[in-house]
């Protein structure tokens, strides 16, 4: 259906791909992964419209392949006056109306042949989409996504997450041979994420999904395409098996690299000794031996270079504060109410101490982002901030914090940095090179913008962070780096998130919005709530054990204890087989 061979493509600012190749076949559900800014969305754009791009290599798509597409950026028109069912059924109704119009024309036309041809084309299109049963099929999809109660609701009344699911259903209802989704999970609450998983797994055609969401990666795909450092790797199998394979390769290569380092060091001593002797003695034979030894050294250094899929860039995210305060109440919210078209919160209240790390959770559309913004503005009588608290804010609407017409250099000069060298050194820790810092922020990927926001927040050294969906658009490696940074941060954090992995890995407790109130929940109860509804106990135990073993491998590699790393790798392999 889809075949890419030796494809290379560059922007003026940087190279994206270097002779990458992959294929997609019928029935494959493929996750497309890679670091932020590696070019995943651009490659999807090329697949959708190859004529827009000048590239080397070949991109072959079966002429009969019908494609559907769900964008990461699409938002519904709040003024659109159609129901959910009408929105999903729009193409079916259009073809039905076309068929009815052609039939009416045939009743009076003297030249019926072209009308018969149009009639047959419309019938074929309707049949290809499964038109005979489209109403019942829409109802089945809505039920699968737990949106049956929304069937007759106006599109304008849906939350952003609900609309994203409706979009997925609408594209799937066209029965495409290949449906492509670009980060469809961004900003979905956990219930909607479960629904998205169900829709993906139920779809019979090919699926290509750009995602960093660990829940979807673990539950939806039988093929992995990994784009990293301008190269691409295919893996037929589950994400958890692919991750294990990468880890085993890393153990092997790290051990070889240390052996290579030792051999290179020994060789360097020999070369230095021979060069000294050559400077003292004019001997042609010695010169030849020296040249041979230098060539051996060059081969050793070239061989030492690791695979791009092991040398994965992980930003060095550090959340720091210069102004730590003794443990006290950092934030009080009392009798807080919020309403738009309807009441969202009524007389809500909570407190956060100066070292608490707290997740604010709730369904889409319950007022989490608005509350976070009001805390940051600090102009509501229901909100009280301790005098010693300095706040920083990360927005899910990235243009609120970053000026998209700026370069990264300009952004950080505006943030108080004094020299270009200072900016280059600081941003290099976050994985940003010289080419990157001169690009306009508006041209960056969503993940790169979020990393840049985190870099800007860290530079401010605030002692309370308000983070609105900080893991959105971040690749898996950056998510893990952020989790470590949150764990090591000494100040207070209030984080809106639907990523239950991040919540469980680094939060102290939960504030959950239910029935227009905010109540505190322990991490133990939160885990129980999530697991009871969506996982069995064996899966939970296996995931915890798997994480423990992976941590053990990381420590063993740090200590260059390769025997222990290999032993733990065997243990991890057995756990993966059981998942």
N, C-alpha and C positions, 0 to 999 in steps of 0.2 A: 504493500500500500504506500509506504513512504521509505525512500532510501536516500541517504546523504553520503557522498563519497568525497574524501580529500577536500573538504570545504575550508577555505581560508577567507577571512574578512577582517577589515581594519576600519576604525574611525580615524580621522585626522590626528586625534590625541593619543590613540593606543591601538595595538593589535588585540583582536578578540579571539580569533580561532586560527589554529595552525594545522591544516589538513586533517580535520576531524571527520569521522565516519560513524554512521549508525543506521539502523533500520527499524521500522515498526511493522509488525504483522498482525493479522486478524486475531482478536481475542486478547491482545496484550493490554494490561493496565500498567502504564509506565509512569514512574516518578522521575521528574527532571530536577536534579539537585546541583548545588554548587555554591561557591562563595558569592556574597553580594557583589554586584558589578562585574561578574564574569561573563555576562552576555546572554543569559538564558532568555530573557524577554525579547531581545533582539533576534535570537534564533527563531523564536516562535513567530515573530513578525515576518521573518523571511519565509517561513513555511506557509503562512497565511497569504502572503503577497510577494512571491519571489521577484516579480518584475520591478519592484521598487529598489532593488539592491544590486550593486555591482560586486560580484564575488568570484573567486576562483574555485574550481571543482564543480561538482554536479549535485543538484537537488531534484530528485525524481519523485513525482507524486502520481499515482495511478489516476488517469483521466476520469475514471468513474468514481473516485473517492470524494464523498460529500463530507464537508467539515463543519463542525459547530465550534463556537468560540465564546468563552466567558472571560471578560477582562477583569483585572484586579482593581481598575479605577471606576468602573461604571456605577452610577448612582441613579436612583429612580427620580422621575419628574414628580415632584410633590403636587403638581396641579393636574396630573393625568387622571381622567375621570373614567377609569375602567376597573373592573373587578379582577381579582387574581386569576380566576378561571378564564375570563375574556382575554387577558394579557397572554396567558399561555396558549390559548386556542387561536390566537390572531391569524397565524398562517393557514391553519385549517379552514377557518371561516373565510379567509380571502380566496382560497382555491375553490371552496364550495360556491361562493358568490360568482366566481369566474365561470365555473361549470354551468350554473343556472343562467348566466348572461348569454353564454354560447348557445345553450339550448333554445333560449328565446329568439336569438338571431336566426337559428336554423329553421325556425317555423316560418319565416318570411323571406329568407334569402334564396336567390335563384342560383347562386354559386356555392354549393354546400361543401365541396371538397376541402378547401382550406379551413373551413369551420370544423369539419370532422377531424382534421389533423390537429387543430388546437384543442378540440375536445378530448382526443385520445392522450395528448401530452399532459393535459390537466388531470385526467383520470390516473395516468401513470404516476405523476408526482404525488397525488393524493394517496395512491396505493403504497408507494415507496415509504411514505411517512406513517403508514399504518392508520390511514384516515378512517377506515370503516369502524374502528373501535376507539377513536381518539378521545371521546368524552369519558369512557370508563377508564382508559389508560391514564388520562390526566388525574382522575380521582385516585387511582392506585398510587401514582407518584406522590401526590399530595399526602396521602395516608402514610407512605413510606417515610416522608420527611416530617411527619407529624404536623402538617399544615392544613388538615382537612377543615378545621374550624375557620380557616382564613379563606376558604373557597370563594365566598361572595363578598369578602372585604375589598375595599378600594385599595389599589396599588399605593396611593398616597398615604394610607394609614399604616403601611408596613414599616417595621424597623429596617435598618440597613442590612442586618444579618438575614432577616426573613426575605428581603428582596433578593439577596444574593442566591438563596436557595431556589426562589421562584425563577430566577434567570437560568440556573442550572437545569431545572425541570423543563423550561421552555426550549432550551437548546437540545436536550435529550429527546424531547417529544418529536423533533424533526428526524429522528432515527439516523443521525449522521454515522458514517463509517468511522470517522475519527472526531472526537470532541477534545478540544484543547482548552485547558483552564489555567490562567495565570494567577497564582496565589488566591484561589477562591476562599481560603480559610481565614484571610486577614479580617480581624475584628469580630469573627463569629464567637458567640458565647458557646459554652461547652455543649449545651443541648442541641444547638444548631450544627455544631461540629459533628455530633453523632449522626444527625440527619444527612449531612454532606457525605459522611462515610457510607451510610446506607445507600444513598443514590449512586455513588461511584461503584460500589460493589454489585449493585443490581444491574448496572448498565452492561449490555451484551456486546457493544462495539468496542473499538480501540479507544483508549483514554491516554492522554498525555497531560500531566499535571505538574506545573511548577509549584513546589511547596517546600517549606522548611518545617512544617508542623510535624512534630514527632509522633503524635497520635495517628495522623493519617499515614505517615510513612510506615508505621508498625502494623497497620491494619488493612491497607487497600491495594497494594501493588505486587505484581509478579515480575517486574522488570525495573531496573534502575539505570538511568543515564546520568553520569556524573561529569560535569564540565568544570575543569579546574586548571588554572595556570595555562590557558590557551589550548589545552588538550582535552580529549573526551574519552570516557571509558564506559563500556556497556557491561551490564551484569544481569543475567537471566536468573531471577530469584527474588527473595524477600530482602527488604532493607536491612533487617537484623542480621541476615547471613552476609550481606555485602559489608556491613560494618565490621563483622568478625573477620572477614577476609582481609580488610584493610589493616586491622590491628595486628593480625598475624604477619603480614608483610612488613609492617613497621618494626616489629620485634626482630625479624630476620635482618632487615636492612640496617637497623641501628647497631646490631652486633657486628655486621660486616663493616660498617662505617668506622667503628672503634678499632677493629683490626687493621683497616686501611690506614687510619690515622697513625697507628703505631708503625706500620711499614713505611709510610711516607716520611715520618720523623726519622726513622733509621736511614732511609735512602738520602734524606737531606744532609745528614751528618756525613755520609760517604761522598756526596757531591761536593760539599764544602771542603772536605779533606783533599779530594782530587783536584779541585780548583787551586787550592794552595800549592799542591805539588806541581801542577802545571805551570804556575807562575814562577816556580823555582827551577824547574827542569824543562828543557826544550825537548819533548819526547812525543813524536807523532802518534805512537801506539797509545800513550796515555790520553792524548786528546780524543782519539776514537772511542776509548772506553768511557771517557767523560760524557761525550755526546750520546752514547748509547744509554748511559745511566740517566741522563736528563730526559731522554725520550721515554724511558721506563717510568720516570717520575710523572711526566705529563699524562701517560696512560692511567697511572694509579689515581691521579687527581680527577681525571674525566670519569673513571669508573665509580668514584666515590659519590658522584652526584645522585641524589635520590629521585624516585619517581614523583611526578607532580601530584599524584593522588595521596602521597604520604606527606609531602611537604605542603600541607594545607595551611594557608595563612590564618592565624588566629589573632585578632586584635588584643593588645595589652590594655584592657579597660581597667582603669583604676578610679574609683570614686573616693575622693579624699575630702577632708575638711580641716581647715586651720583653726576653726573656732568651736572646738568641742565644749559642751557644757555638761555640768553634773546632771545625773539622771533626775529629770523633773518632767512636768507635763509640758510638752512642746505645742500641742494643739488641743483646743476644746471646741466642740460643736454642740450647741444647745438649741432645742426647739427650732430646728432648721426645716423649712418647708420649700418645696419647689413645684411649680406647675407651669405647663404650657397650655395646650388645648385641654389637658386634663391634669389632675393632681398626680405627681410622681412620688413626692416625699412629704410626709406630714409630721411635724414635731419630732424630727429625727435628731439623735445625739450620740456622741461618742467622744473618747479621749485617746490621744496617742502620746506616749512618753518619748523622751529625747533620743532613745536608742532603739525604739520599736521598729520592726520591719513588718508592714501590714499590707495585705492585699484587700482591695475593695472589689467585690464581685457582685454580680447580679445579671439578670437577663438584659439583652440589648434593649436600649430605650428606657432604662430605669433612672437615668439622671446622673450616672457615675462621672462622666466627663464634665458635665456642668458643675457638679459639686467640686471637683478638683480645680477647675478654673476659678471658682469663687474663693476657694481657700487661697490660691495664689494671689488673687487681686486683694484679698483681705479688706473688703469694703462692705461686709455684711455683718450686722450686729449679732447674728447668731454664731459667728465664727470668731474665736479668740486665739491669737498667736502669741506665744511667749516672747518677751522682749529680746531674749538672746538668740532667737531663731532667725537664720537667714535661709530663704527658700530658693530653690531652682526648679524649673518646670520643663518636662519633656512632653511635647504635644504629639498626638497621633496625626494632627494636621501639621505637617512638618514646616510649611511655609509661615506658620505663626512664630517660629523660633529662628528659622534660618531665612535670610533674604536670598531668594532664588536667583536674582540677577548678580549677586556677589560671587566671586571666587572664594575658595576656602581661605586663601591668604587674606582677602579683604575682610571676610567674616571674623577672622581671629585678630586682625589689627583693630577692628571695631570692638572686639571683646577685651582689649587692653594689652595685647602682646605688643612688644616694642620693636622687634627686629624680625626680618625674614628668616634668619637662621634659627631663631627661637621657635618660630612657627613650624619650620621644616622638621626640626628635631622633635618637637612635641607630637606632630601629626604622624610622623613615621612610626611612633609606638602603636598607633592605631591601624597600621597597615597601609597608610596613604603615602604614595611616592610623589616624586617631583611632578610627573604628568598630572596626577590627580589634583594637586593643590592649586593648579592654574586653571582648572575647568570651572565653568559656571555651575553653581549648585543645582540649578534647575535641570541640568543634563545628567545628574547622578541617578543611580538606582535608588529605590526606596530604602533598601538596607544600608547603602552608603550614607544616605541622609540621616538615618537613625544613629549610625555610629558617629557621625559628625556632631549630632545633637549631644550624644553622650560625652564626646570629647570636650564640647563647649561647657557642658554642665560641670564636668570634673575640674576644668580650669578655674571655675568660679569658686570652688571649695566651700560650697554651702553646707550647712549642717542639717538641712531637711530637704529631701528630694520628693517631688511630686511627679510620678512617672505614669503617663497615660499610654498603655499598650507598648511598652518599650521593646518587646520582642517581635513586634510586627515587622515583617520584611527581613528580619535578621536570619542569616544562614545558621545552621545548627551549631557551628563552631563559635560563632559570635554570641549565640544564646548562652552557651556554656561559659564563655568568658564573662558575660554580663552576670550570670548567676554567681560566679566566684567573686566578682567585684562587689556585688550586693552583700554577700556573706561577710566580706572583709571591711565593709563600710562602717564607720563608727557613729554616724548620725542616724536620724529618723528617716524612714521611707514610707510613703503611702503610694501604693501602686495599683492602678486599674489594670487588670489582666484577665484574659480567658485561657491563658496557657497554664494548665494545671501542673505540668512538669516544673515550670519555673516557680510557681507558687509553692509547691511541696518541697522544692530543693532549697529555698532560701527565705521563706517568710516565717514570722513568729506566730501569727494568728490571722484570722480572717474577719473582715467586716462584710456581712452579706446583706444586700437589699432585698427585703421580702415584705409584701403587703404594705408598701409605702413607709416601712420602718427600716432602721439599720440596727442589726444585732451582731454581737461579737460571737465568733465560733472558734474553738480550738482547732489546731491542725489535726488532731486525732479524729475529731468529729467530721472535719472536712474530708479527710481521706476516706472515712467510713461512708460518708454520703456519696462521694464520687464512685468509690469501688462497688458499693452495694448496688448502685443503679446500672453500672456499665461493665464491671469486670468480675470474674470469679476469683475466689481466694487464692487458687493456685497461681493464677497469672500475677496477682499482686506480690505473692511471695517470691516468684521467679524473677520479677523485675527488680525487687529489692536486692536479691542475691546477685543478680547480674551486675547491678550498679556497684555493689561491694567488690566483686571480682575485678571489674574494669578499673576501679580505683586502686586495687592492689597491683594490677599490671602497670599502671602509670607510675606508682611508687617504685616498683622493681626496675622499670626502665630508667627512672631518674637516678637510681643507685647502681645502674649497670649490672644488676643481678639478673642475667638473662636466663639462667636455669630456672629461677623462680618465675620469671615472666612466662616462659614456655609451659611450665607446670600449670600456672593459672589459666593460660590460654586453652589448654585441654579441658580444664574445668568449665571455662566459659563456653566452649563449643558444646559440651553436654547440656548446659543450661539453654543455649539457643535452640538446640534440637527439641527441647521440651516446650518451647513457647509456641 
